[in-house]
Amino acid sequence: MKAADVRAMTPDQLEDELQNLKKEQFNLRFQKATGQLEKTARVKQVRRDIARMKTIAAEKSAGNKA
């Protein structure tokens, strides 16, 4: 997901998408542990998307406080 797409989201949408990504990350870790993971690159992609969302959410909350 691109940063511009994430910046366009509302805080509620960010929270929902972050929850979805965390669930996907859990499922990917479970698949890896059981040897069923096919797209190994998806783990890295999801991890970076989570970090991107958290960073932009923090920027938005800091912007509201200032």
Biopython code that builds the backbone (N, CA, C, O; Angstrom):
import numpy as np
from Bio.PDB.StructureBuilder import StructureBuilder

atoms = [
    (1, "MET", "N", (0.850, -1.173, 0.000)),
    (1, "MET", "CA", (0.000, 0.000, 0.000)),
    (1, "MET", "C", (0.895, 1.236, 0.000)),
    (1, "MET", "O", (1.879, 1.304, 0.737)),
    (2, "LYS", "N", (0.552, 2.183, -0.812)),
    (2, "LYS", "CA", (1.337, 3.401, -0.946)),
    (2, "LYS", "C", (1.071, 4.350, 0.214)),
    (2, "LYS", "O", (-0.010, 4.333, 0.803)),
    (3, "ALA", "N", (2.051, 5.171, 0.538)),
    (3, "ALA", "CA", (1.918, 6.122, 1.639)),
    (3, "ALA", "C", (0.823, 7.148, 1.337)),
    (3, "ALA", "O", (0.121, 7.589, 2.247)),
    (4, "ALA", "N", (0.676, 7.520, 0.094)),
    (4, "ALA", "CA", (-0.357, 8.496, -0.272)),
    (4, "ALA", "C", (-1.751, 7.929, -0.008)),
    (4, "ALA", "O", (-2.649, 8.661, 0.409)),
    (5, "ASP", "N", (-1.934, 6.645, -0.245)),
    (5, "ASP", "CA", (-3.216, 6.008, 0.031)),
    (5, "ASP", "C", (-3.500, 5.991, 1.527)),
    (5, "ASP", "O", (-4.633, 6.207, 1.958)),
    (6, "VAL", "N", (-2.464, 5.735, 2.306)),
    (6, "VAL", "CA", (-2.621, 5.667, 3.756)),
    (6, "VAL", "C", (-2.925, 7.054, 4.319)),
    (6, "VAL", "O", (-3.765, 7.196, 5.208)),
    (7, "ARG", "N", (-2.244, 8.074, 3.803)),
    (7, "ARG", "CA", (-2.474, 9.442, 4.280)),
    (7, "ARG", "C", (-3.899, 9.914, 3.994)),
    (7, "ARG", "O", (-4.424, 10.765, 4.712)),
    (8, "ALA", "N", (-4.521, 9.374, 2.960)),
    (8, "ALA", "CA", (-5.878, 9.778, 2.600)),
    (8, "ALA", "C", (-6.928, 9.160, 3.517)),
    (8, "ALA", "O", (-8.081, 9.590, 3.509)),
    (9, "MET", "N", (-6.547, 8.160, 4.306)),
    (9, "MET", "CA", (-7.496, 7.476, 5.185)),
    (9, "MET", "C", (-7.798, 8.300, 6.430)),
    (9, "MET", "O", (-6.980, 9.104, 6.877)),
    (10, "THR", "N", (-8.985, 8.085, 6.977)),
    (10, "THR", "CA", (-9.350, 8.696, 8.251)),
    (10, "THR", "C", (-8.713, 7.866, 9.370)),
    (10, "THR", "O", (-8.306, 6.727, 9.143)),
    (11, "PRO", "N", (-8.626, 8.432, 10.569)),
    (11, "PRO", "CA", (-8.053, 7.649, 11.685)),
    (11, "PRO", "C", (-8.790, 6.338, 11.942)),
    (11, "PRO", "O", (-8.157, 5.338, 12.282)),
    (12, "ASP", "N", (-10.105, 6.322, 11.789)),
    (12, "ASP", "CA", (-10.859, 5.079, 11.978)),
    (12, "ASP", "C", (-10.505, 4.050, 10.910)),
    (12, "ASP", "O", (-10.354, 2.865, 11.208)),
    (13, "GLN", "N", (-10.375, 4.499, 9.683)),
    (13, "GLN", "CA", (-10.000, 3.588, 8.602)),
    (13, "GLN", "C", (-8.592, 3.044, 8.826)),
    (13, "GLN", "O", (-8.322, 1.871, 8.566)),
    (14, "LEU", "N", (-7.687, 3.915, 9.315)),
    (14, "LEU", "CA", (-6.326, 3.480, 9.609)),
    (14, "LEU", "C", (-6.338, 2.379, 10.656)),
    (14, "LEU", "O", (-5.644, 1.372, 10.514)),
    (15, "GLU", "N", (-7.121, 2.569, 11.703)),
    (15, "GLU", "CA", (-7.188, 1.575, 12.780)),
    (15, "GLU", "C", (-7.740, 0.248, 12.265)),
    (15, "GLU", "O", (-7.222, -0.816, 12.603)),
    (16, "ASP", "N", (-8.789, 0.311, 11.450)),
    (16, "ASP", "CA", (-9.375, -0.914, 10.893)),
    (16, "ASP", "C", (-8.376, -1.654, 10.004)),
    (16, "ASP", "O", (-8.219, -2.870, 10.106)),
    (17, "GLU", "N", (-7.712, -0.911, 9.144)),
    (17, "GLU", "CA", (-6.751, -1.529, 8.229)),
    (17, "GLU", "C", (-5.567, -2.098, 9.012)),
    (17, "GLU", "O", (-5.040, -3.154, 8.663)),
    (18, "LEU", "N", (-5.153, -1.400, 10.065)),
    (18, "LEU", "CA", (-4.056, -1.890, 10.893)),
    (18, "LEU", "C", (-4.429, -3.211, 11.564)),
    (18, "LEU", "O", (-3.607, -4.124, 11.643)),
    (19, "GLN", "N", (-5.643, -3.311, 12.036)),
    (19, "GLN", "CA", (-6.115, -4.556, 12.642)),
    (19, "GLN", "C", (-6.121, -5.686, 11.618)),
    (19, "GLN", "O", (-5.714, -6.806, 11.925)),
    (20, "ASN", "N", (-6.583, -5.395, 10.402)),
    (20, "ASN", "CA", (-6.599, -6.403, 9.339)),
    (20, "ASN", "C", (-5.186, -6.887, 9.007)),
    (20, "ASN", "O", (-4.957, -8.080, 8.806)),
    (21, "LEU", "N", (-4.245, -5.942, 8.952)),
    (21, "LEU", "CA", (-2.867, -6.320, 8.643)),
    (21, "LEU", "C", (-2.247, -7.152, 9.765)),
    (21, "LEU", "O", (-1.479, -8.076, 9.499)),
    (22, "LYS", "N", (-2.573, -6.833, 11.004)),
    (22, "LYS", "CA", (-2.048, -7.614, 12.127)),
    (22, "LYS", "C", (-2.603, -9.038, 12.108)),
    (22, "LYS", "O", (-1.889, -9.989, 12.425)),
    (23, "LYS", "N", (-3.878, -9.181, 11.736)),
    (23, "LYS", "CA", (-4.459, -10.519, 11.611)),
    (23, "LYS", "C", (-3.772, -11.295, 10.498)),
    (23, "LYS", "O", (-3.471, -12.480, 10.641)),
    (24, "GLU", "N", (-3.528, -10.603, 9.380)),
    (24, "GLU", "CA", (-2.852, -11.263, 8.263)),
    (24, "GLU", "C", (-1.433, -11.667, 8.660)),
    (24, "GLU", "O", (-0.968, -12.747, 8.295)),
    (25, "GLN", "N", (-0.746, -10.801, 9.405)),
    (25, "GLN", "CA", (0.596, -11.113, 9.858)),
    (25, "GLN", "C", (0.583, -12.357, 10.744)),
    (25, "GLN", "O", (1.443, -13.228, 10.609)),
    (26, "PHE", "N", (-0.377, -12.438, 11.637)),
    (26, "PHE", "CA", (-0.496, -13.614, 12.492)),
    (26, "PHE", "C", (-0.702, -14.870, 11.655)),
    (26, "PHE", "O", (-0.048, -15.889, 11.881)),
    (27, "ASN", "N", (-1.610, -14.793, 10.691)),
    (27, "ASN", "CA", (-1.881, -15.952, 9.835)),
    (27, "ASN", "C", (-0.646, -16.355, 9.034)),
    (27, "ASN", "O", (-0.375, -17.543, 8.863)),
    (28, "LEU", "N", (0.098, -15.374, 8.548)),
    (28, "LEU", "CA", (1.316, -15.678, 7.797)),
    (28, "LEU", "C", (2.359, -16.348, 8.682)),
    (28, "LEU", "O", (3.029, -17.286, 8.250)),
    (29, "ARG", "N", (2.500, -15.870, 9.923)),
    (29, "ARG", "CA", (3.439, -16.494, 10.852)),
    (29, "ARG", "C", (3.015, -17.927, 11.154)),
    (29, "ARG", "O", (3.856, -18.820, 11.257)),
    (30, "PHE", "N", (1.732, -18.142, 11.292)),
    (30, "PHE", "CA", (1.220, -19.488, 11.560)),
    (30, "PHE", "C", (1.497, -20.401, 10.369)),
    (30, "PHE", "O", (1.919, -21.543, 10.548)),
    (31, "GLN", "N", (1.262, -19.902, 9.155)),
    (31, "GLN", "CA", (1.531, -20.687, 7.955)),
    (31, "GLN", "C", (3.020, -21.025, 7.846)),
    (31, "GLN", "O", (3.385, -22.130, 7.445)),
    (32, "LYS", "N", (3.868, -20.071, 8.204)),
    (32, "LYS", "CA", (5.309, -20.312, 8.142)),
    (32, "LYS", "C", (5.717, -21.405, 9.124)),
    (32, "LYS", "O", (6.541, -22.262, 8.805)),
    (33, "ALA", "N", (5.135, -21.366, 10.317)),
    (33, "ALA", "CA", (5.475, -22.350, 11.345)),
    (33, "ALA", "C", (5.037, -23.759, 10.951)),
    (33, "ALA", "O", (5.681, -24.745, 11.309)),
    (34, "THR", "N", (3.929, -23.838, 10.209)),
    (34, "THR", "CA", (3.420, -25.153, 9.823)),
    (34, "THR", "C", (3.932, -25.587, 8.451)),
    (34, "THR", "O", (3.596, -26.672, 7.978)),
    (35, "GLY", "N", (4.738, -24.747, 7.816)),
    (35, "GLY", "CA", (5.315, -25.097, 6.527)),
    (35, "GLY", "C", (4.372, -24.933, 5.353)),
    (35, "GLY", "O", (4.598, -25.527, 4.299)),
    (36, "GLN", "N", (3.325, -24.145, 5.505)),
    (36, "GLN", "CA", (2.349, -23.965, 4.429)),
    (36, "GLN", "C", (2.478, -22.626, 3.713)),
    (36, "GLN", "O", (1.702, -22.340, 2.801)),
    (37, "LEU", "N", (3.433, -21.810, 4.105)),
    (37, "LEU", "CA", (3.583, -20.480, 3.526)),
    (37, "LEU", "C", (4.153, -20.576, 2.117)),
    (37, "LEU", "O", (5.224, -21.147, 1.910)),
    (38, "GLU", "N", (3.432, -20.014, 1.149)),
    (38, "GLU", "CA", (3.878, -20.052, -0.247)),
    (38, "GLU", "C", (4.533, -18.744, -0.670)),
    (38, "GLU", "O", (5.570, -18.756, -1.334)),
    (39, "LYS", "N", (3.941, -17.622, -0.292)),
    (39, "LYS", "CA", (4.479, -16.317, -0.685)),
    (39, "LYS", "C", (5.263, -15.724, 0.478)),
    (39, "LYS", "O", (4.720, -14.983, 1.298)),
    (40, "THR", "N", (6.535, -16.059, 0.536)),
    (40, "THR", "CA", (7.352, -15.614, 1.667)),
    (40, "THR", "C", (7.573, -14.102, 1.665)),
    (40, "THR", "O", (7.777, -13.512, 2.726)),
    (41, "ALA", "N", (7.538, -13.480, 0.517)),
    (41, "ALA", "CA", (7.747, -12.034, 0.429)),
    (41, "ALA", "C", (6.599, -11.258, 1.070)),
    (41, "ALA", "O", (6.767, -10.103, 1.462)),
    (42, "ARG", "N", (5.440, -11.890, 1.176)),
    (42, "ARG", "CA", (4.272, -11.214, 1.758)),
    (42, "ARG", "C", (4.501, -10.863, 3.232)),
    (42, "ARG", "O", (3.948, -9.879, 3.723)),
    (43, "VAL", "N", (5.312, -11.659, 3.940)),
    (43, "VAL", "CA", (5.602, -11.390, 5.350)),
    (43, "VAL", "C", (6.281, -10.031, 5.480)),
    (43, "VAL", "O", (5.890, -9.214, 6.314)),
    (44, "LYS", "N", (7.279, -9.795, 4.668)),
    (44, "LYS", "CA", (8.009, -8.528, 4.691)),
    (44, "LYS", "C", (7.112, -7.371, 4.283)),
    (44, "LYS", "O", (7.170, -6.294, 4.876)),
    (45, "GLN", "N", (6.291, -7.592, 3.282)),
    (45, "GLN", "CA", (5.398, -6.550, 2.782)),
    (45, "GLN", "C", (4.382, -6.139, 3.847)),
    (45, "GLN", "O", (4.124, -4.950, 4.035)),
    (46, "VAL", "N", (3.814, -7.109, 4.535)),
    (46, "VAL", "CA", (2.831, -6.815, 5.576)),
    (46, "VAL", "C", (3.494, -6.085, 6.735)),
    (46, "VAL", "O", (2.935, -5.132, 7.278)),
    (47, "ARG", "N", (4.682, -6.535, 7.112)),
    (47, "ARG", "CA", (5.400, -5.885, 8.214)),
    (47, "ARG", "C", (5.671, -4.414, 7.896)),
    (47, "ARG", "O", (5.523, -3.552, 8.763)),
    (48, "ARG", "N", (6.060, -4.133, 6.680)),
    (48, "ARG", "CA", (6.335, -2.751, 6.281)),
    (48, "ARG", "C", (5.054, -1.922, 6.191)),
    (48, "ARG", "O", (5.054, -0.739, 6.531)),
    (49, "ASP", "N", (3.968, -2.538, 5.736)),
    (49, "ASP", "CA", (2.687, -1.831, 5.692)),
    (49, "ASP", "C", (2.222, -1.450, 7.095)),
    (49, "ASP", "O", (1.691, -0.359, 7.303)),
    (50, "ILE", "N", (2.422, -2.351, 8.053)),
    (50, "ILE", "CA", (2.055, -2.054, 9.440)),
    (50, "ILE", "C", (2.871, -0.877, 9.954)),
    (50, "ILE", "O", (2.326, 0.036, 10.575)),
    (51, "ALA", "N", (4.163, -0.895, 9.701)),
    (51, "ALA", "CA", (5.031, 0.197, 10.144)),
    (51, "ALA", "C", (4.630, 1.514, 9.487)),
    (51, "ALA", "O", (4.624, 2.561, 10.135)),
    (52, "ARG", "N", (4.297, 1.458, 8.205)),
    (52, "ARG", "CA", (3.884, 2.659, 7.478)),
    (52, "ARG", "C", (2.603, 3.238, 8.087)),
    (52, "ARG", "O", (2.485, 4.451, 8.263)),
    (53, "MET", "N", (1.656, 2.367, 8.403)),
    (53, "MET", "CA", (0.390, 2.825, 8.979)),
    (53, "MET", "C", (0.600, 3.438, 10.359)),
    (53, "MET", "O", (0.023, 4.477, 10.682)),
    (54, "LYS", "N", (1.426, 2.788, 11.165)),
    (54, "LYS", "CA", (1.689, 3.310, 12.506)),
    (54, "LYS", "C", (2.385, 4.663, 12.442)),
    (54, "LYS", "O", (2.071, 5.564, 13.220)),
    (55, "THR", "N", (3.326, 4.805, 11.519)),
    (55, "THR", "CA", (4.055, 6.063, 11.368)),
    (55, "THR", "C", (3.119, 7.195, 10.963)),
    (55, "THR", "O", (3.173, 8.281, 11.540)),
    (56, "ILE", "N", (2.277, 6.952, 9.991)),
    (56, "ILE", "CA", (1.378, 7.987, 9.509)),
    (56, "ILE", "C", (0.313, 8.310, 10.559)),
    (56, "ILE", "O", (-0.081, 9.468, 10.701)),
    (57, "ALA", "N", (-0.159, 7.294, 11.299)),
    (57, "ALA", "CA", (-1.114, 7.532, 12.371)),
    (57, "ALA", "C", (-0.477, 8.417, 13.444)),
    (57, "ALA", "O", (-1.132, 9.317, 13.971)),
    (58, "ALA", "N", (0.784, 8.172, 13.769)),
    (58, "ALA", "CA", (1.477, 8.992, 14.764)),
    (58, "ALA", "C", (1.662, 10.422, 14.263)),
    (58, "ALA", "O", (1.544, 11.371, 15.038)),
    (59, "GLU", "N", (1.946, 10.579, 12.994)),
    (59, "GLU", "CA", (2.084, 11.917, 12.409)),
    (59, "GLU", "C", (0.776, 12.679, 12.492)),
    (59, "GLU", "O", (0.747, 13.863, 12.830)),
    (60, "LYS", "N", (-0.307, 11.981, 12.178)),
    (60, "LYS", "CA", (-1.631, 12.623, 12.214)),
    (60, "LYS", "C", (-2.010, 13.024, 13.638)),
    (60, "LYS", "O", (-2.540, 14.114, 13.854)),
    (61, "SER", "N", (-1.742, 12.150, 14.611)),
    (61, "SER", "CA", (-2.098, 12.481, 15.986)),
    (61, "SER", "C", (-1.224, 13.603, 16.521)),
    (61, "SER", "O", (-1.697, 14.429, 17.301)),
    (62, "ALA", "N", (0.047, 13.650, 16.117)),
    (62, "ALA", "CA", (0.931, 14.735, 16.527)),
    (62, "ALA", "C", (0.499, 16.050, 15.884)),
    (62, "ALA", "O", (0.626, 17.114, 16.489)),
    (63, "GLY", "N", (-0.009, 15.971, 14.661)),
    (63, "GLY", "CA", (-0.488, 17.164, 13.978)),
    (63, "GLY", "C", (-1.740, 17.727, 14.624)),
    (63, "GLY", "O", (-1.944, 18.941, 14.632)),
    (64, "ASN", "N", (-2.585, 16.851, 15.168)),
    (64, "ASN", "CA", (-3.801, 17.303, 15.833)),
    (64, "ASN", "C", (-3.499, 17.949, 17.181)),
    (64, "ASN", "O", (-4.223, 18.848, 17.610)),
    (65, "LYS", "N", (-2.446, 17.507, 17.850)),
    (65, "LYS", "CA", (-2.106, 18.036, 19.166)),
    (65, "LYS", "C", (-1.408, 19.382, 19.076)),
    (65, "LYS", "O", (-1.534, 20.218, 19.971)),
    (66, "ALA", "N", (-0.671, 19.588, 17.991)),
    (66, "ALA", "CA", (0.134, 20.809, 17.871)),
    (66, "ALA", "C", (-0.703, 22.010, 17.528)),
    (66, "ALA", "O", (-0.174, 23.113, 17.392)),
]
sb = StructureBuilder()
sb.init_structure("model")
sb.init_model(0)
sb.init_chain("A")
sb.init_seg("    ")
for serial, (resi, resn, name, xyz) in enumerate(atoms, 1):
    if name == "N":
        sb.init_residue(resn, " ", resi, " ")
    sb.init_atom(name, np.array(xyz, "f"), 0.0, 1.0, " ", f" {name:<3s}", serial, name[0])
structure = sb.get_structure()
